[in-house]
């Protein structure tokens, strides 16, 4: 758990993280405390998980200093748009109880209104410029959406968090990320939704 990966902007991120997707709020505090005690240093949450406040409380209750905990969260599509995304950052940072978020992602592209996706990412660029986040990126962006974003923005995402595991390797997505120097971060490295679908098809 001590290995770090250097992102394309020079920020070091733990290679292995603890995610709290579908962790009920009432269990999240203890889960985060235990994860940090075990040795995890990257905690991954999202606005749409509805447990950012508990993640922040878990970090505060742990014996790990805030400077040693790498906090990652994601903005949901209902908060896309420039001003909306800036406000969403304030909400997430307030719930987490932090002044700076280590890695902030767009949770997924809003394909029905990609202009709002671009505007939200431009807000992330502003937050990065102002030092309110240390790195920015995207999640669940397929190569076509990624290319569309890169054409209209200035900062190459540090991370694209997608479903990747032995049952679902997404080679095209990983290749597109590599081409642009973007780290592929797996949100399900041990197996996930697609693997279960595969099992049911047998």
LINJO-V222551 format. One record per backbone hydrogen bond with DSSP energy under -1.0 kcal/mol. CO is the residue of the C=O (numbers start at 1). NH is the residue of the N-H. Records with the same first field share a line. If there is no record, write none. Layout:
CO: NH + NH
This chain:
3: 15
5: 13
7: 10
11: 7
13: 5
18: 44
20: 23
24: 27 + 28
27: 31
28: 32
29: 33
30: 34
31: 35
32: 36
33: 37
34: 38
35: 39 + 40
41: 70
42: 18
43: 72
44: 20
46: 49
47: 50
51: 55
52: 56
53: 57
54: 58
55: 59
56: 60
57: 61
58: 62
65: 68
66: 69
70: 43
71: 103
72: 45
73: 105
74: 47
75: 107
76: 79
77: 80
81: 85
82: 86
83: 87
84: 88
85: 89
86: 90
87: 91
88: 92
89: 93
90: 94
91: 95
92: 96
93: 97 + 98
101: 134
103: 73
104: 137
105: 75
106: 139
109: 111
110: 113
113: 116 + 117
114: 118
115: 119
116: 81 + 120
117: 121
118: 122
119: 123
120: 124
121: 125
122: 126
123: 127
124: 128
125: 129
126: 130
127: 132 + 133
128: 131
132: 101
135: 104
136: 158
137: 106
138: 161
142: 146
143: 147
144: 148
145: 149
146: 150
147: 151
149: 152
158: 183
159: 138
160: 185
161: 140
162: 187
165: 168
168: 165
170: 174
171: 175
172: 176
173: 177
174: 178
175: 179
176: 180
177: 182
178: 181
183: 160
185: 162
188: 191
192: 196
193: 197
194: 198
195: 199
196: 200
197: 201
199: 202
